[in-house]
Amino acid sequence: MSSLEILIETIGWIASVLIVGSYALNLWGKIEANSKLYVWANIVGGLFFVINTYYHHAYPSTVVNIIWVIIAIGLLLKPFFKKK
């Protein structure tokens, strides 16, 4: 296995931990779904999944994760677009 392949697989595992871990913490009441920690875990996890799935030519998963990241970024930016 090449260094690049090891990096891509590591990124994929980190993505899994970030997304599933933040989801579990949310379900257990440890973090809120609109907290910055939860949102950032989903942004970074989603971006890492984009890298991993694109590398593996899993394009449907790549698209889903791009949308996942866009949704998370939208939640992060929501306060900036609220009408006063």
C-alpha positions as CSV (number, residue, x, y, z in Angstrom):
1,M,0.0,0.0,0.0
2,S,1.4,3.4,-1.0
3,S,1.7,6.4,1.3
4,L,-1.1,8.1,-0.6
5,E,-3.4,5.1,-0.1
6,I,-2.7,5.0,3.6
7,L,-3.4,8.8,3.8
8,I,-6.7,8.4,1.9
9,E,-7.8,5.5,4.1
10,T,-6.8,7.4,7.3
11,I,-8.8,10.4,6.1
12,G,-11.8,8.0,5.5
13,W,-11.6,6.6,9.0
14,I,-11.3,10.0,10.6
15,A,-14.4,11.1,8.6
16,S,-16.3,8.1,10.0
17,V,-15.3,8.9,13.6
18,L,-16.2,12.6,13.2
19,I,-19.6,12.1,11.6
20,V,-20.8,9.0,13.6
21,G,-19.2,10.3,16.8
22,S,-20.8,13.7,16.6
23,Y,-24.2,12.1,15.7
24,A,-23.9,9.7,18.7
25,L,-23.0,12.6,21.0
26,N,-26.0,14.5,19.7
27,L,-28.3,11.6,20.3
28,W,-27.0,11.1,23.8
29,G,-27.6,14.8,24.6
30,K,-23.9,15.7,24.9
31,I,-23.9,18.3,22.1
32,E,-26.6,20.1,20.2
33,A,-27.2,19.7,16.5
34,N,-26.7,23.4,16.0
35,S,-23.5,23.6,18.1
36,K,-20.3,24.7,16.4
37,L,-18.6,21.5,17.4
38,Y,-21.3,19.4,15.8
39,V,-21.4,21.5,12.6
40,W,-17.6,21.6,12.3
41,A,-17.3,17.8,12.8
42,N,-19.8,17.3,10.0
43,I,-18.0,19.8,7.7
44,V,-14.6,18.2,8.3
45,G,-15.9,14.7,8.2
46,G,-17.9,15.4,5.1
47,L,-14.9,16.9,3.3
48,F,-12.7,14.0,4.3
49,F,-15.4,11.6,3.0
50,V,-15.4,13.6,-0.3
51,I,-11.7,13.0,-0.6
52,N,-12.0,9.3,0.3
53,T,-15.0,8.5,-1.9
54,Y,-13.7,10.4,-4.9
55,Y,-10.4,8.6,-4.7
56,H,-12.3,5.3,-4.7
57,H,-14.5,6.4,-7.6
58,A,-17.6,6.1,-5.4
59,Y,-19.2,9.1,-7.1
60,P,-22.7,8.8,-5.6
61,S,-21.2,8.9,-2.1
62,T,-19.0,11.8,-3.2
63,V,-22.1,13.8,-4.3
64,V,-24.0,13.0,-1.0
65,N,-21.0,14.2,1.0
66,I,-20.7,17.4,-1.0
67,I,-24.3,18.1,-0.2
68,W,-23.7,17.1,3.4
69,V,-20.9,19.7,3.7
70,I,-23.0,22.4,2.0
71,I,-25.9,21.8,4.4
72,A,-23.5,22.0,7.4
73,I,-21.9,25.2,6.1
74,G,-25.3,26.7,5.6
75,L,-26.1,26.0,9.2
76,L,-22.9,27.6,10.3
77,L,-23.6,30.7,8.2
78,K,-27.3,31.0,9.1
79,P,-26.8,33.6,11.9
80,F,-25.1,35.9,9.3
81,F,-28.2,36.0,7.1
82,K,-30.9,36.4,9.7
83,K,-32.9,39.6,9.3
84,K,-32.6,42.0,12.2
